[in-house]
Amino acid sequence: MVQSAAADAVFHALSNPTRRKVLERLSAGPATVSQLAAPFDMQLPSFVQHLSVLEQSRLVKSTKRGRVRTYEIAPERFKVVEDWLTARRRTWEARLDRFDRYVTQLKEREADS
């Protein structure tokens, strides 16, 4: 259940294009709020809400020095997404393998008759 809640929070955070762009920017290195907000045409309070969602999902973490808050990627939380996607991929690969075996058997039976 905890893992599901973590996945829900991460996928919610990733569902927004602004937040994904922030993550892309942070993959190049830490940045301050003003540096992160600069490319976006939105009011700072709205932008800070996006940062808050990212921080609550634990995809990013921040530190505050004086009046400047700096964000950076928290890579360990991306493992939740990777694990979820890997499980789905394994399920579908197994299904496709069974389907492939079934089709192969049908072709062999058809060739024998």
Jmol script that loads the backbone (N, CA, C; Angstrom):
load data "model"
ATOM      1  N   MET A   1       0.823  -1.199   0.000  1.00  0.00           N
ATOM      2  CA  MET A   1       0.000   0.000   0.000  1.00  0.00           C
ATOM      3  C   MET A   1       0.861   1.254   0.000  1.00  0.00           C
ATOM      4  N   VAL A   2       1.932   1.233   0.784  1.00  0.00           N
ATOM      5  CA  VAL A   2       2.818   2.393   0.804  1.00  0.00           C
ATOM      6  C   VAL A   2       3.423   2.603  -0.576  1.00  0.00           C
ATOM      7  N   GLN A   3       3.833   1.491  -1.221  1.00  0.00           N
ATOM      8  CA  GLN A   3       4.415   1.580  -2.553  1.00  0.00           C
ATOM      9  C   GLN A   3       3.406   2.151  -3.535  1.00  0.00           C
ATOM     10  N   SER A   4       2.130   1.759  -3.419  1.00  0.00           N
ATOM     11  CA  SER A   4       1.094   2.266  -4.299  1.00  0.00           C
ATOM     12  C   SER A   4       0.892   3.764  -4.096  1.00  0.00           C
ATOM     13  N   ALA A   5       0.882   4.210  -2.860  1.00  0.00           N
ATOM     14  CA  ALA A   5       0.731   5.643  -2.583  1.00  0.00           C
ATOM     15  C   ALA A   5       1.915   6.420  -3.145  1.00  0.00           C
ATOM     16  N   ALA A   6       3.102   5.845  -3.029  1.00  0.00           N
ATOM     17  CA  ALA A   6       4.292   6.508  -3.573  1.00  0.00           C
ATOM     18  C   ALA A   6       4.192   6.591  -5.097  1.00  0.00           C
ATOM     19  N   ALA A   7       3.749   5.489  -5.723  1.00  0.00           N
ATOM     20  CA  ALA A   7       3.604   5.500  -7.182  1.00  0.00           C
ATOM     21  C   ALA A   7       2.544   6.510  -7.601  1.00  0.00           C
ATOM     22  N   ASP A   8       1.438   6.577  -6.858  1.00  0.00           N
ATOM     23  CA  ASP A   8       0.391   7.552  -7.173  1.00  0.00           C
ATOM     24  C   ASP A   8       0.945   8.975  -7.130  1.00  0.00           C
ATOM     25  N   ALA A   9       1.706   9.280  -6.088  1.00  0.00           N
ATOM     26  CA  ALA A   9       2.265  10.630  -5.944  1.00  0.00           C
ATOM     27  C   ALA A   9       3.243  10.952  -7.066  1.00  0.00           C
ATOM     28  N   VAL A  10       4.066   9.980  -7.417  1.00  0.00           N
ATOM     29  CA  VAL A  10       5.056  10.200  -8.470  1.00  0.00           C
ATOM     30  C   VAL A  10       4.368  10.378  -9.824  1.00  0.00           C
ATOM     31  N   PHE A  11       3.404   9.509 -10.129  1.00  0.00           N
ATOM     32  CA  PHE A  11       2.721   9.633 -11.421  1.00  0.00           C
ATOM     33  C   PHE A  11       1.891  10.915 -11.477  1.00  0.00           C
ATOM     34  N   HIS A  12       1.305  11.320 -10.363  1.00  0.00           N
ATOM     35  CA  HIS A  12       0.595  12.605 -10.347  1.00  0.00           C
ATOM     36  C   HIS A  12       1.573  13.741 -10.663  1.00  0.00           C
ATOM     37  N   ALA A  13       2.717  13.716 -10.036  1.00  0.00           N
ATOM     38  CA  ALA A  13       3.712  14.768 -10.274  1.00  0.00           C
ATOM     39  C   ALA A  13       4.163  14.771 -11.734  1.00  0.00           C
ATOM     40  N   LEU A  14       4.327  13.584 -12.303  1.00  0.00           N
ATOM     41  CA  LEU A  14       4.798  13.486 -13.681  1.00  0.00           C
ATOM     42  C   LEU A  14       3.706  13.758 -14.716  1.00  0.00           C
ATOM     43  N   SER A  15       2.466  13.853 -14.279  1.00  0.00           N
ATOM     44  CA  SER A  15       1.363  14.037 -15.225  1.00  0.00           C
ATOM     45  C   SER A  15       1.278  15.446 -15.803  1.00  0.00           C
ATOM     46  N   ASN A  16       2.027  16.367 -15.256  1.00  0.00           N
ATOM     47  CA  ASN A  16       1.947  17.758 -15.701  1.00  0.00           C
ATOM     48  C   ASN A  16       3.180  18.130 -16.523  1.00  0.00           C
ATOM     49  N   PRO A  17       2.990  18.737 -17.714  1.00  0.00           N
ATOM     50  CA  PRO A  17       4.144  19.070 -18.560  1.00  0.00           C
ATOM     51  C   PRO A  17       5.097  20.090 -17.927  1.00  0.00           C
ATOM     52  N   THR A  18       4.567  21.018 -17.154  1.00  0.00           N
ATOM     53  CA  THR A  18       5.451  21.995 -16.497  1.00  0.00           C
ATOM     54  C   THR A  18       6.380  21.285 -15.523  1.00  0.00           C
ATOM     55  N   ARG A  19       5.819  20.373 -14.746  1.00  0.00           N
ATOM     56  CA  ARG A  19       6.653  19.650 -13.777  1.00  0.00           C
ATOM     57  C   ARG A  19       7.673  18.760 -14.481  1.00  0.00           C
ATOM     58  N   ARG A  20       7.278  18.160 -15.598  1.00  0.00           N
ATOM     59  CA  ARG A  20       8.253  17.342 -16.337  1.00  0.00           C
ATOM     60  C   ARG A  20       9.390  18.209 -16.881  1.00  0.00           C
ATOM     61  N   LYS A  21       9.047  19.419 -17.350  1.00  0.00           N
ATOM     62  CA  LYS A  21      10.103  20.313 -17.848  1.00  0.00           C
ATOM     63  C   LYS A  21      11.026  20.749 -16.716  1.00  0.00           C
ATOM     64  N   VAL A  22      10.470  20.963 -15.540  1.00  0.00           N
ATOM     65  CA  VAL A  22      11.299  21.310 -14.382  1.00  0.00           C
ATOM     66  C   VAL A  22      12.264  20.159 -14.083  1.00  0.00           C
ATOM     67  N   LEU A  23      11.760  18.931 -14.133  1.00  0.00           N
ATOM     68  CA  LEU A  23      12.633  17.777 -13.887  1.00  0.00           C
ATOM     69  C   LEU A  23      13.723  17.677 -14.945  1.00  0.00           C
ATOM     70  N   GLU A  24      13.353  17.957 -16.206  1.00  0.00           N
ATOM     71  CA  GLU A  24      14.366  17.941 -17.270  1.00  0.00           C
ATOM     72  C   GLU A  24      15.442  18.977 -16.983  1.00  0.00           C
ATOM     73  N   ARG A  25      15.029  20.163 -16.564  1.00  0.00           N
ATOM     74  CA  ARG A  25      16.003  21.217 -16.248  1.00  0.00           C
ATOM     75  C   ARG A  25      16.891  20.794 -15.084  1.00  0.00           C
ATOM     76  N   LEU A  26      16.274  20.202 -14.060  1.00  0.00           N
ATOM     77  CA  LEU A  26      17.043  19.800 -12.885  1.00  0.00           C
ATOM     78  C   LEU A  26      17.982  18.631 -13.169  1.00  0.00           C
ATOM     79  N   SER A  27      17.716  17.884 -14.230  1.00  0.00           N
ATOM     80  CA  SER A  27      18.633  16.794 -14.573  1.00  0.00           C
ATOM     81  C   SER A  27      19.994  17.335 -15.000  1.00  0.00           C
ATOM     82  N   ALA A  28      20.036  18.629 -15.358  1.00  0.00           N
ATOM     83  CA  ALA A  28      21.314  19.264 -15.703  1.00  0.00           C
ATOM     84  C   ALA A  28      22.045  19.765 -14.467  1.00  0.00           C
ATOM     85  N   GLY A  29      21.342  19.799 -13.310  1.00  0.00           N
ATOM     86  CA  GLY A  29      21.970  20.252 -12.076  1.00  0.00           C
ATOM     87  C   GLY A  29      21.014  21.087 -11.252  1.00  0.00           C
ATOM     88  N   PRO A  30      21.371  21.340  -9.993  1.00  0.00           N
ATOM     89  CA  PRO A  30      20.518  22.121  -9.101  1.00  0.00           C
ATOM     90  C   PRO A  30      20.249  23.523  -9.655  1.00  0.00           C
ATOM     91  N   ALA A  31      19.097  24.074  -9.266  1.00  0.00           N
ATOM     92  CA  ALA A  31      18.737  25.415  -9.720  1.00  0.00           C
ATOM     93  C   ALA A  31      17.865  26.088  -8.668  1.00  0.00           C
ATOM     94  N   THR A  32      17.942  27.400  -8.648  1.00  0.00           N
ATOM     95  CA  THR A  32      17.111  28.164  -7.710  1.00  0.00           C
ATOM     96  C   THR A  32      15.696  28.275  -8.263  1.00  0.00           C
ATOM     97  N   VAL A  33      14.777  28.710  -7.418  1.00  0.00           N
ATOM     98  CA  VAL A  33      13.391  28.867  -7.843  1.00  0.00           C
ATOM     99  C   VAL A  33      13.307  29.851  -9.007  1.00  0.00           C
ATOM    100  N   SER A  34      14.007  30.960  -8.911  1.00  0.00           N
ATOM    101  CA  SER A  34      13.930  31.957  -9.987  1.00  0.00           C
ATOM    102  C   SER A  34      14.519  31.422 -11.287  1.00  0.00           C
ATOM    103  N   GLN A  35      15.574  30.641 -11.217  1.00  0.00           N
ATOM    104  CA  GLN A  35      16.143  30.034 -12.421  1.00  0.00           C
ATOM    105  C   GLN A  35      15.158  29.038 -13.051  1.00  0.00           C
ATOM    106  N   LEU A  36      14.490  28.282 -12.197  1.00  0.00           N
ATOM    107  CA  LEU A  36      13.531  27.304 -12.702  1.00  0.00           C
ATOM    108  C   LEU A  36      12.302  27.975 -13.290  1.00  0.00           C
ATOM    109  N   ALA A  37      11.866  29.072 -12.670  1.00  0.00           N
ATOM    110  CA  ALA A  37      10.632  29.745 -13.094  1.00  0.00           C
ATOM    111  C   ALA A  37      10.830  30.592 -14.353  1.00  0.00           C
ATOM    112  N   ALA A  38      12.042  31.021 -14.626  1.00  0.00           N
ATOM    113  CA  ALA A  38      12.304  31.964 -15.718  1.00  0.00           C
ATOM    114  C   ALA A  38      11.694  31.556 -17.067  1.00  0.00           C
ATOM    115  N   PRO A  39      11.814  30.304 -17.504  1.00  0.00           N
ATOM    116  CA  PRO A  39      11.284  29.968 -18.836  1.00  0.00           C
ATOM    117  C   PRO A  39       9.759  29.874 -18.914  1.00  0.00           C
ATOM    118  N   PHE A  40       9.079  29.924 -17.788  1.00  0.00           N
ATOM    119  CA  PHE A  40       7.637  29.698 -17.773  1.00  0.00           C
ATOM    120  C   PHE A  40       6.878  31.013 -17.659  1.00  0.00           C
ATOM    121  N   ASP A  41       5.795  31.123 -18.424  1.00  0.00           N
ATOM    122  CA  ASP A  41       4.954  32.316 -18.400  1.00  0.00           C
ATOM    123  C   ASP A  41       3.817  32.096 -17.403  1.00  0.00           C
ATOM    124  N   MET A  42       4.164  32.151 -16.121  1.00  0.00           N
ATOM    125  CA  MET A  42       3.148  32.004 -15.080  1.00  0.00           C
ATOM    126  C   MET A  42       3.600  32.758 -13.833  1.00  0.00           C
ATOM    127  N   GLN A  43       2.625  33.085 -13.013  1.00  0.00           N
ATOM    128  CA  GLN A  43       2.920  33.795 -11.775  1.00  0.00           C
ATOM    129  C   GLN A  43       3.744  32.881 -10.857  1.00  0.00           C
ATOM    130  N   LEU A  44       4.621  33.507 -10.068  1.00  0.00           N
ATOM    131  CA  LEU A  44       5.511  32.740  -9.196  1.00  0.00           C
ATOM    132  C   LEU A  44       4.751  31.840  -8.214  1.00  0.00           C
ATOM    133  N   PRO A  45       3.652  32.324  -7.583  1.00  0.00           N
ATOM    134  CA  PRO A  45       2.938  31.415  -6.668  1.00  0.00           C
ATOM    135  C   PRO A  45       2.422  30.145  -7.359  1.00  0.00           C
ATOM    136  N   SER A  46       1.946  30.289  -8.591  1.00  0.00           N
ATOM    137  CA  SER A  46       1.492  29.107  -9.336  1.00  0.00           C
ATOM    138  C   SER A  46       2.666  28.181  -9.632  1.00  0.00           C
ATOM    139  N   PHE A  47       3.794  28.766  -9.994  1.00  0.00           N
ATOM    140  CA  PHE A  47       4.966  27.942 -10.293  1.00  0.00           C
ATOM    141  C   PHE A  47       5.451  27.220  -9.041  1.00  0.00           C
ATOM    142  N   VAL A  48       5.423  27.927  -7.926  1.00  0.00           N
ATOM    143  CA  VAL A  48       5.872  27.316  -6.665  1.00  0.00           C
ATOM    144  C   VAL A  48       4.976  26.137  -6.291  1.00  0.00           C
ATOM    145  N   GLN A  49       3.703  26.196  -6.676  1.00  0.00           N
ATOM    146  CA  GLN A  49       2.815  25.049  -6.429  1.00  0.00           C
ATOM    147  C   GLN A  49       3.320  23.806  -7.175  1.00  0.00           C
ATOM    148  N   HIS A  50       3.806  24.007  -8.391  1.00  0.00           N
ATOM    149  CA  HIS A  50       4.372  22.870  -9.130  1.00  0.00           C
ATOM    150  C   HIS A  50       5.586  22.303  -8.396  1.00  0.00           C
ATOM    151  N   LEU A  51       6.424  23.197  -7.890  1.00  0.00           N
ATOM    152  CA  LEU A  51       7.595  22.727  -7.137  1.00  0.00           C
ATOM    153  C   LEU A  51       7.164  21.981  -5.878  1.00  0.00           C
ATOM    154  N   SER A  52       6.102  22.459  -5.269  1.00  0.00           N
ATOM    155  CA  SER A  52       5.594  21.804  -4.067  1.00  0.00           C
ATOM    156  C   SER A  52       5.121  20.381  -4.369  1.00  0.00           C
ATOM    157  N   VAL A  53       4.424  20.214  -5.486  1.00  0.00           N
ATOM    158  CA  VAL A  53       3.964  18.873  -5.877  1.00  0.00           C
ATOM    159  C   VAL A  53       5.171  17.961  -6.114  1.00  0.00           C
ATOM    160  N   LEU A  54       6.173  18.491  -6.795  1.00  0.00           N
ATOM    161  CA  LEU A  54       7.378  17.685  -7.045  1.00  0.00           C
ATOM    162  C   LEU A  54       8.083  17.308  -5.745  1.00  0.00           C
ATOM    163  N   GLU A  55       8.108  18.224  -4.811  1.00  0.00           N
ATOM    164  CA  GLU A  55       8.784  17.941  -3.545  1.00  0.00           C
ATOM    165  C   GLU A  55       7.965  16.967  -2.700  1.00  0.00           C
ATOM    166  N   GLN A  56       6.641  17.109  -2.722  1.00  0.00           N
ATOM    167  CA  GLN A  56       5.796  16.176  -1.971  1.00  0.00           C
ATOM    168  C   GLN A  56       5.896  14.758  -2.519  1.00  0.00           C
ATOM    169  N   SER A  57       6.103  14.642  -3.822  1.00  0.00           N
ATOM    170  CA  SER A  57       6.273  13.316  -4.418  1.00  0.00           C
ATOM    171  C   SER A  57       7.681  12.778  -4.181  1.00  0.00           C
ATOM    172  N   ARG A  58       8.540  13.625  -3.660  1.00  0.00           N
ATOM    173  CA  ARG A  58       9.937  13.310  -3.349  1.00  0.00           C
ATOM    174  C   ARG A  58      10.774  13.040  -4.598  1.00  0.00           C
ATOM    175  N   LEU A  59      10.336  13.635  -5.732  1.00  0.00           N
ATOM    176  CA  LEU A  59      11.167  13.569  -6.935  1.00  0.00           C
ATOM    177  C   LEU A  59      12.273  14.615  -6.885  1.00  0.00           C
ATOM    178  N   VAL A  60      12.058  15.657  -6.086  1.00  0.00           N
ATOM    179  CA  VAL A  60      13.066  16.696  -5.900  1.00  0.00           C
ATOM    180  C   VAL A  60      13.185  16.984  -4.415  1.00  0.00           C
ATOM    181  N   LYS A  61      14.274  17.595  -4.054  1.00  0.00           N
ATOM    182  CA  LYS A  61      14.450  18.080  -2.687  1.00  0.00           C
ATOM    183  C   LYS A  61      15.033  19.476  -2.772  1.00  0.00           C
ATOM    184  N   SER A  62      14.814  20.239  -1.723  1.00  0.00           N
ATOM    185  CA  SER A  62      15.287  21.623  -1.751  1.00  0.00           C
ATOM    186  C   SER A  62      16.056  21.954  -0.491  1.00  0.00           C
ATOM    187  N   THR A  63      16.884  22.951  -0.635  1.00  0.00           N
ATOM    188  CA  THR A  63      17.604  23.509   0.504  1.00  0.00           C
ATOM    189  C   THR A  63      17.444  25.015   0.442  1.00  0.00           C
ATOM    190  N   LYS A  64      17.465  25.623   1.606  1.00  0.00           N
ATOM    191  CA  LYS A  64      17.295  27.071   1.648  1.00  0.00           C
ATOM    192  C   LYS A  64      18.515  27.695   2.307  1.00  0.00           C
ATOM    193  N   ARG A  65      19.110  28.621   1.589  1.00  0.00           N
ATOM    194  CA  ARG A  65      20.250  29.358   2.124  1.00  0.00           C
ATOM    195  C   ARG A  65      19.875  30.832   2.049  1.00  0.00           C
ATOM    196  N   GLY A  66      19.665  31.408   3.219  1.00  0.00           N
ATOM    197  CA  GLY A  66      19.198  32.799   3.245  1.00  0.00           C
ATOM    198  C   GLY A  66      17.800  32.866   2.680  1.00  0.00           C
ATOM    199  N   ARG A  67      17.624  33.674   1.672  1.00  0.00           N
ATOM    200  CA  ARG A  67      16.303  33.788   1.027  1.00  0.00           C
ATOM    201  C   ARG A  67      16.204  32.965  -0.245  1.00  0.00           C
ATOM    202  N   VAL A  68      17.249  32.256  -0.554  1.00  0.00           N
ATOM    203  CA  VAL A  68      17.296  31.514  -1.823  1.00  0.00           C
ATOM    204  C   VAL A  68      17.052  30.022  -1.585  1.00  0.00           C
ATOM    205  N   ARG A  69      16.039  29.503  -2.254  1.00  0.00           N
ATOM    206  CA  ARG A  69      15.749  28.066  -2.190  1.00  0.00           C
ATOM    207  C   ARG A  69      16.251  27.428  -3.482  1.00  0.00           C
ATOM    208  N   THR A  70      17.006  26.363  -3.317  1.00  0.00           N
ATOM    209  CA  THR A  70      17.576  25.644  -4.456  1.00  0.00           C
ATOM    210  C   THR A  70      17.019  24.228  -4.496  1.00  0.00           C
ATOM    211  N   TYR A  71      16.643  23.810  -5.692  1.00  0.00           N
ATOM    212  CA  TYR A  71      16.084  22.466  -5.889  1.00  0.00           C
ATOM    213  C   TYR A  71      17.080  21.587  -6.626  1.00  0.00           C
ATOM    214  N   GLU A  72      16.970  20.306  -6.338  1.00  0.00           N
ATOM    215  CA  GLU A  72      17.759  19.312  -7.059  1.00  0.00           C
ATOM    216  C   GLU A  72      16.953  18.024  -7.177  1.00  0.00           C
ATOM    217  N   ILE A  73      17.308  17.207  -8.141  1.00  0.00           N
ATOM    218  CA  ILE A  73      16.660  15.913  -8.354  1.00  0.00           C
ATOM    219  C   ILE A  73      16.951  15.001  -7.168  1.00  0.00           C
ATOM    220  N   ALA A  74      15.945  14.223  -6.789  1.00  0.00           N
ATOM    221  CA  ALA A  74      16.128  13.162  -5.792  1.00  0.00           C
ATOM    222  C   ALA A  74      15.963  11.832  -6.531  1.00  0.00           C
ATOM    223  N   PRO A  75      17.020  11.294  -7.101  1.00  0.00           N
ATOM    224  CA  PRO A  75      16.914  10.184  -8.051  1.00  0.00           C
ATOM    225  C   PRO A  75      16.323   8.898  -7.482  1.00  0.00           C
ATOM    226  N   GLU A  76      16.419   8.679  -6.193  1.00  0.00           N
ATOM    227  CA  GLU A  76      15.943   7.404  -5.642  1.00  0.00           C
ATOM    228  C   GLU A  76      14.438   7.196  -5.841  1.00  0.00           C
ATOM    229  N   ARG A  77      13.675   8.280  -5.922  1.00  0.00           N
ATOM    230  CA  ARG A  77      12.229   8.143  -6.082  1.00  0.00           C
ATOM    231  C   ARG A  77      11.835   7.713  -7.498  1.00  0.00           C
ATOM    232  N   PHE A  78      12.697   7.926  -8.467  1.00  0.00           N
ATOM    233  CA  PHE A  78      12.399   7.494  -9.829  1.00  0.00           C
ATOM    234  C   PHE A  78      12.351   5.969  -9.922  1.00  0.00           C
ATOM    235  N   LYS A  79      12.931   5.297  -8.936  1.00  0.00           N
ATOM    236  CA  LYS A  79      12.909   3.833  -8.893  1.00  0.00           C
ATOM    237  C   LYS A  79      11.475   3.321  -8.789  1.00  0.00           C
ATOM    238  N   VAL A  80      10.598   4.084  -8.123  1.00  0.00           N
ATOM    239  CA  VAL A  80       9.189   3.685  -8.007  1.00  0.00           C
ATOM    240  C   VAL A  80       8.575   3.563  -9.400  1.00  0.00           C
ATOM    241  N   VAL A  81       8.827   4.545 -10.245  1.00  0.00           N
ATOM    242  CA  VAL A  81       8.296   4.531 -11.612  1.00  0.00           C
ATOM    243  C   VAL A  81       8.923   3.392 -12.404  1.00  0.00           C
ATOM    244  N   GLU A  82      10.224   3.268 -12.299  1.00  0.00           N
ATOM    245  CA  GLU A  82      10.930   2.219 -13.029  1.00  0.00           C
ATOM    246  C   GLU A  82      10.404   0.841 -12.634  1.00  0.00           C
ATOM    247  N   ASP A  83      10.219   0.589 -11.346  1.00  0.00           N
ATOM    248  CA  ASP A  83       9.727  -0.714 -10.892  1.00  0.00           C
ATOM    249  C   ASP A  83       8.313  -0.976 -11.400  1.00  0.00           C
ATOM    250  N   TRP A  84       7.466   0.036 -11.360  1.00  0.00           N
ATOM    251  CA  TRP A  84       6.090  -0.136 -11.817  1.00  0.00           C
ATOM    252  C   TRP A  84       6.060  -0.451 -13.318  1.00  0.00           C
ATOM    253  N   LEU A  85       6.825   0.315 -14.097  1.00  0.00           N
ATOM    254  CA  LEU A  85       6.862   0.086 -15.536  1.00  0.00           C
ATOM    255  C   LEU A  85       7.483  -1.263 -15.881  1.00  0.00           C
ATOM    256  N   THR A  86       8.502  -1.662 -15.147  1.00  0.00           N
ATOM    257  CA  THR A  86       9.147  -2.957 -15.388  1.00  0.00           C
ATOM    258  C   THR A  86       8.158  -4.097 -15.143  1.00  0.00           C
ATOM    259  N   ALA A  87       7.371  -3.992 -14.082  1.00  0.00           N
ATOM    260  CA  ALA A  87       6.371  -5.030 -13.796  1.00  0.00           C
ATOM    261  C   ALA A  87       5.337  -5.104 -14.912  1.00  0.00           C
ATOM    262  N   ARG A  88       4.880  -3.955 -15.413  1.00  0.00           N
ATOM    263  CA  ARG A  88       3.901  -3.960 -16.511  1.00  0.00           C
ATOM    264  C   ARG A  88       4.520  -4.556 -17.763  1.00  0.00           C
ATOM    265  N   ARG A  89       5.764  -4.184 -18.053  1.00  0.00           N
ATOM    266  CA  ARG A  89       6.432  -4.696 -19.255  1.00  0.00           C
ATOM    267  C   ARG A  89       6.582  -6.216 -19.178  1.00  0.00           C
ATOM    268  N   ARG A  90       6.953  -6.733 -18.015  1.00  0.00           N
ATOM    269  CA  ARG A  90       7.103  -8.193 -17.865  1.00  0.00           C
ATOM    270  C   ARG A  90       5.780  -8.906 -18.094  1.00  0.00           C
ATOM    271  N   THR A  91       4.698  -8.327 -17.566  1.00  0.00           N
ATOM    272  CA  THR A  91       3.378  -8.924 -17.757  1.00  0.00           C
ATOM    273  C   THR A  91       3.033  -9.008 -19.235  1.00  0.00           C
ATOM    274  N   TRP A  92       3.235  -7.910 -19.953  1.00  0.00           N
ATOM    275  CA  TRP A  92       2.889  -7.898 -21.378  1.00  0.00           C
ATOM    276  C   TRP A  92       3.830  -8.753 -22.210  1.00  0.00           C
ATOM    277  N   GLU A  93       5.094  -8.819 -21.846  1.00  0.00           N
ATOM    278  CA  GLU A  93       6.022  -9.696 -22.567  1.00  0.00           C
ATOM    279  C   GLU A  93       5.615 -11.157 -22.396  1.00  0.00           C
ATOM    280  N   ALA A  94       5.193 -11.524 -21.191  1.00  0.00           N
ATOM    281  CA  ALA A  94       4.750 -12.904 -20.947  1.00  0.00           C
ATOM    282  C   ALA A  94       3.497 -13.206 -21.766  1.00  0.00           C
ATOM    283  N   ARG A  95       2.568 -12.275 -21.807  1.00  0.00           N
ATOM    284  CA  ARG A  95       1.348 -12.480 -22.598  1.00  0.00           C
ATOM    285  C   ARG A  95       1.672 -12.616 -24.081  1.00  0.00           C
ATOM    286  N   LEU A  96       2.535 -11.753 -24.577  1.00  0.00           N
ATOM    287  CA  LEU A  96       2.903 -11.813 -25.996  1.00  0.00           C
ATOM    288  C   LEU A  96       3.668 -13.093 -26.326  1.00  0.00           C
ATOM    289  N   ASP A  97       4.500 -13.563 -25.386  1.00  0.00           N
ATOM    290  CA  ASP A  97       5.210 -14.830 -25.603  1.00  0.00           C
ATOM    291  C   ASP A  97       4.220 -15.986 -25.699  1.00  0.00           C
ATOM    292  N   ARG A  98       3.202 -16.008 -24.811  1.00  0.00           N
ATOM    293  CA  ARG A  98       2.182 -17.068 -24.862  1.00  0.00           C
ATOM    294  C   ARG A  98       1.411 -16.991 -26.180  1.00  0.00           C
ATOM    295  N   PHE A  99       1.071 -15.798 -26.599  1.00  0.00           N
ATOM    296  CA  PHE A  99       0.343 -15.618 -27.862  1.00  0.00           C
ATOM    297  C   PHE A  99       1.194 -16.096 -29.034  1.00  0.00           C
ATOM    298  N   ASP A 100       2.469 -15.775 -29.008  1.00  0.00           N
ATOM    299  CA  ASP A 100       3.381 -16.203 -30.069  1.00  0.00           C
ATOM    300  C   ASP A 100       3.466 -17.729 -30.128  1.00  0.00           C
ATOM    301  N   ARG A 101       3.556 -18.373 -28.959  1.00  0.00           N
ATOM    302  CA  ARG A 101       3.593 -19.850 -28.938  1.00  0.00           C
ATOM    303  C   ARG A 101       2.297 -20.427 -29.500  1.00  0.00           C
ATOM    304  N   TYR A 102       1.180 -19.828 -29.129  1.00  0.00           N
ATOM    305  CA  TYR A 102      -0.121 -20.294 -29.605  1.00  0.00           C
ATOM    306  C   TYR A 102      -0.215 -20.179 -31.128  1.00  0.00           C
ATOM    307  N   VAL A 103       0.184 -19.048 -31.667  1.00  0.00           N
ATOM    308  CA  VAL A 103       0.124 -18.839 -33.121  1.00  0.00           C
ATOM    309  C   VAL A 103       1.066 -19.806 -33.832  1.00  0.00           C
ATOM    310  N   THR A 104       2.226 -20.034 -33.258  1.00  0.00           N
ATOM    311  CA  THR A 104       3.187 -20.972 -33.845  1.00  0.00           C
ATOM    312  C   THR A 104       2.597 -22.381 -33.886  1.00  0.00           C
ATOM    313  N   GLN A 105       1.941 -22.776 -32.778  1.00  0.00           N
ATOM    314  CA  GLN A 105       1.314 -24.106 -32.736  1.00  0.00           C
ATOM    315  C   GLN A 105       0.206 -24.213 -33.785  1.00  0.00           C
ATOM    316  N   LEU A 106      -0.596 -23.163 -33.928  1.00  0.00           N
ATOM    317  CA  LEU A 106      -1.652 -23.186 -34.949  1.00  0.00           C
ATOM    318  C   LEU A 106      -1.073 -23.346 -36.348  1.00  0.00           C
ATOM    319  N   LYS A 107       0.009 -22.636 -36.628  1.00  0.00           N
ATOM    320  CA  LYS A 107       0.647 -22.731 -37.945  1.00  0.00           C
ATOM    321  C   LYS A 107       1.195 -24.130 -38.182  1.00  0.00           C
ATOM    322  N   GLU A 108       1.789 -24.719 -37.134  1.00  0.00           N
ATOM    323  CA  GLU A 108       2.335 -26.074 -37.266  1.00  0.00           C
ATOM    324  C   GLU A 108       1.219 -27.087 -37.534  1.00  0.00           C
ATOM    325  N   ARG A 109       0.093 -26.947 -36.812  1.00  0.00           N
ATOM    326  CA  ARG A 109      -1.045 -27.855 -37.026  1.00  0.00           C
ATOM    327  C   ARG A 109      -1.600 -27.691 -38.438  1.00  0.00           C
ATOM    328  N   GLU A 110      -1.674 -26.465 -38.881  1.00  0.00           N
ATOM    329  CA  GLU A 110      -2.194 -26.188 -40.218  1.00  0.00           C
ATOM    330  C   GLU A 110      -1.272 -26.779 -41.287  1.00  0.00           C
ATOM    331  N   ALA A 111       0.029 -26.694 -41.051  1.00  0.00           N
ATOM    332  CA  ALA A 111       0.994 -27.239 -42.015  1.00  0.00           C
ATOM    333  C   ALA A 111       0.949 -28.766 -42.031  1.00  0.00           C
ATOM    334  N   ASP A 112       0.674 -29.401 -40.888  1.00  0.00           N
ATOM    335  CA  ASP A 112       0.611 -30.864 -40.792  1.00  0.00           C
ATOM    336  C   ASP A 112      -0.654 -31.431 -41.443  1.00  0.00           C
ATOM    337  N   SER A 113      -1.711 -30.654 -41.509  1.00  0.00           N
ATOM    338  CA  SER A 113      -2.970 -31.195 -42.039  1.00  0.00           C
ATOM    339  C   SER A 113      -3.102 -31.032 -43.531  1.00  0.00           C
TER     340      SER A 113
END
end "model"
wireframe off; spacefill off
backbone 0.3
color backbone group
